[in-house]
Amino acid sequence: MPVEIDVALRLANIADATLEIVAAEGTDGVTIRAVARRIGGSTTLVTNYLPTREALLRNAIEHAMQSWETELGEAVGGATGRERLSAIARWACSTTGNDQVLRRLFMEILGRGGPGSEALQIVREDARQSRDLLMDAAQEAGAADAAFTADILHLVLRGFYLSSLEDPECWNSERMTPLVERLVRFLSALPAGPSDPSLGAPR
């Protein structure tokens, strides 16, 4: 009888190996052969599921996003209103686990990805979903201008990701968390500004 293969587990193992290579060598080190060596098998062990280098990068990102959904749910718990918005912002400031490796991967993809890059499209979609999540939480928090609140928090958090790579000892979650909590309180208290329909859905 053929051996049953847990495809989800195999893809997760490949994703972990890909991120280990990114951590050690950057995205230039990611090849099918290098990933196969990491998981202790032949190249067909990889290409049967992910036939190209681009697919390897996409798989690593998608695997990370799945774990983020679980982590975010645990971080937010049953929080509502402004506390939910604060919890989302605090979670986004994490610098633990693979956070730094993934940010490095994202930055390299943004810098190198061409118009047809699948990995680049996933990174962009993640940014849009993150901003939409902040928008939803800002509305629930009662912010008078939820779109403005979401835009500011989105840009601050994206800027933090770059700063945490530039100077990780200075820009870490310990420093950033009280900053974004204070920013959430400030933005939630602002009166509504001039109406601008374009702020509702940046694309």
CORVENLIN-V266857 format. One record per residue. N is the residue number from 1. PHI is phi in radians with two decimals (none if undefined). PSI is psi in radians with two decimals (* if undefined). D_FIRST is the distance of its C-alpha to the first C-alpha in Angstrom with 2 decimals. Layout:
n=[N/N]
phi=[PHI/PHI]
psi=[PSI/PSI]
d_first=[D_FIRST/D_FIRST]
This chain:
n=[1/2/3/4/5/6/7/8/9/10/11/12/13/14/15/16/17/18/19/20/21/22/23/24/25/26/27/28/29/30/31/32/33/34/35/36/37/38/39/40/41/42/43/44/45/46/47/48/49/50/51/52/53/54/55/56/57/58/59/60/61/62/63/64/65/66/67/68/69/70/71/72/73/74/75/76/77/78/79/80/81/82/83/84/85/86/87/88/89/90/91/92/93/94/95/96/97/98/99/100/101/102/103/104/105/106/107/108/109/110/111/112/113/114/115/116/117/118/119/120/121/122/123/124/125/126/127/128/129/130/131/132/133/134/135/136/137/138/139/140/141/142/143/144/145/146/147/148/149/150/151/152/153/154/155/156/157/158/159/160/161/162/163/164/165/166/167/168/169/170/171/172/173/174/175/176/177/178/179/180/181/182/183/184/185/186/187/188/189/190/191/192/193/194/195/196/197/198/199/200/201/202/203]
phi=[none/-1.14/-1.29/-1.31/-1.98/-1.47/-1.08/-1.07/-1.16/-1.10/-1.13/-1.15/-1.12/-1.15/-1.10/-1.07/-1.12/-1.07/-1.18/-1.09/-1.21/-1.03/-1.09/-1.52/-2.27/1.46/-1.18/-1.08/-1.39/-1.41/-2.39/-1.05/-1.13/-1.15/-1.17/-1.05/-1.08/-1.10/-1.64/1.28/-2.58/-1.41/-1.10/-1.17/-1.12/-1.67/-1.18/-1.09/-2.02/-2.35/-1.39/-2.33/-1.09/-1.04/-1.16/-1.07/-1.14/-1.08/-1.09/-1.09/-1.19/-1.10/-1.08/-1.10/-1.10/-1.11/-1.22/-1.10/-1.03/-1.15/-1.08/-1.13/-1.05/-1.22/-1.22/-1.43/1.01/-1.72/-1.09/-2.31/1.05/-1.13/-1.15/-1.14/-1.08/-1.12/-1.12/-1.12/-1.14/-1.11/-1.07/-1.18/-1.58/-1.11/-2.27/-2.01/0.99/-1.60/-0.94/-1.16/-1.11/-1.17/-1.13/-1.10/-1.07/-1.04/-1.09/-1.16/-1.14/-1.10/-1.35/-1.98/-1.16/-1.45/-0.96/-1.67/-1.20/-1.16/-1.10/-1.11/-1.11/-1.18/-1.08/-1.13/-1.15/-1.06/-1.09/-1.16/-1.16/-1.10/-1.16/-1.11/-1.10/-1.13/-1.08/-1.08/-1.19/-1.15/-1.12/-1.13/-1.30/1.46/-1.08/-1.12/-2.20/-1.13/-1.14/-1.13/-1.03/-1.12/-1.09/-1.11/-1.09/-1.05/-1.19/-1.12/-1.16/-1.12/-1.14/-1.08/-1.03/-1.19/-1.11/-1.20/-1.49/-1.16/-2.50/-1.10/-1.24/-1.49/-1.78/-2.23/-1.13/-1.10/-1.44/-1.37/-1.01/-1.11/-1.14/-1.28/-1.11/-1.14/-1.15/-1.07/-1.07/-1.14/-1.17/-1.15/-1.61/-1.24/-1.27/-1.15/-1.69/-1.05/-1.20/-2.49/-0.99/-1.18/-1.28/-1.27/-2.60/-1.20/-2.45]
psi=[2.44/2.57/2.28/2.32/2.30/1.72/-0.74/-0.72/-0.72/-0.77/-0.63/-0.72/-0.69/-0.70/-0.77/-0.76/-0.69/-0.79/-0.59/-0.67/-0.74/-0.73/-0.66/-0.62/-0.10/3.11/-0.40/-0.46/-0.17/1.92/2.84/-0.74/-0.73/-0.70/-0.72/-0.72/-0.69/-0.66/0.04/0.73/-3.05/2.94/-0.50/-0.39/-0.44/-0.88/-0.34/-0.40/-0.66/1.72/-0.20/2.85/-0.68/-0.70/-0.59/-0.82/-0.74/-0.75/-0.72/-0.74/-0.79/-0.68/-0.75/-0.74/-0.63/-0.72/-0.55/-0.68/-0.75/-0.81/-0.75/-0.73/-0.71/-0.65/-0.66/-0.67/-2.30/0.30/2.51/2.99/-2.50/-0.52/-0.57/-0.76/-0.75/-0.71/-0.70/-0.77/-0.71/-0.76/-0.68/-0.29/0.11/2.49/0.77/2.98/-2.27/0.20/-0.86/-0.67/-0.76/-0.67/-0.68/-0.76/-0.80/-0.79/-0.72/-0.68/-0.74/-0.63/-0.48/-0.37/2.28/3.05/-0.54/0.14/2.15/-0.72/-0.69/-0.71/-0.65/-0.72/-0.75/-0.71/-0.64/-0.74/-0.73/-0.73/-0.66/-0.75/-0.70/-0.66/-0.74/-0.67/-0.80/-0.77/-0.63/-0.68/-0.77/-0.56/-0.15/0.33/2.33/-0.58/1.45/-0.63/-0.75/-0.76/-0.80/-0.73/-0.80/-0.84/-0.71/-0.83/-0.67/-0.79/-0.71/-0.68/-0.63/-0.68/-0.75/-0.77/-0.61/-0.37/-0.65/-0.79/1.32/-0.49/-0.56/-0.84/1.57/3.12/-0.56/-0.65/-0.63/-0.59/-0.91/-0.50/-0.83/-0.53/-0.75/-0.67/-0.69/-0.79/-0.74/-0.85/-0.62/-0.43/-0.13/2.51/2.86/2.48/-2.99/2.49/2.30/1.76/-0.49/-0.35/-0.30/-0.46/1.32/2.34/*]
d_first=[0.00/3.81/6.43/8.79/12.16/15.48/17.49/20.77/20.44/19.66/22.70/24.78/24.10/25.10/28.15/29.19/28.99/31.01/33.67/33.92/34.75/37.26/38.89/39.28/40.05/40.57/38.74/39.61/37.12/34.17/32.15/28.49/28.74/30.54/28.05/25.14/27.18/27.77/24.16/23.41/21.21/21.72/23.41/20.32/19.08/22.14/22.67/19.33/20.97/24.64/25.87/29.51/31.77/33.26/29.93/29.58/32.99/32.36/29.19/31.18/33.95/31.87/30.06/33.55/34.90/32.29/33.34/36.97/36.72/35.69/38.38/41.03/40.35/40.79/43.91/45.58/44.66/47.11/49.85/51.95/54.90/56.08/53.96/50.79/52.12/52.98/49.56/47.85/50.29/49.82/46.03/46.44/48.58/45.89/45.61/42.83/39.23/38.16/41.12/43.05/40.13/39.30/42.97/43.18/40.20/41.84/45.16/43.75/41.93/45.18/47.14/44.95/43.01/44.20/44.72/41.24/39.38/36.57/36.90/40.64/40.25/38.04/40.67/43.41/41.67/41.22/44.97/45.81/43.70/45.28/48.72/47.97/46.82/50.12/52.02/50.55/51.30/54.80/55.55/54.43/56.58/59.58/60.33/63.16/61.61/57.85/57.13/59.43/57.96/54.40/55.51/57.33/54.55/51.97/54.13/54.99/51.36/50.30/53.25/52.20/48.80/50.64/53.22/50.61/49.31/52.84/54.10/51.43/53.86/56.34/54.16/51.68/50.76/53.60/56.16/54.62/53.89/57.56/58.44/56.09/57.03/60.66/59.88/58.14/61.22/63.52/61.71/61.31/65.08/66.05/67.82/66.43/67.30/68.21/65.81/63.50/60.81/58.97/58.15/55.83/53.01/53.02/50.74]
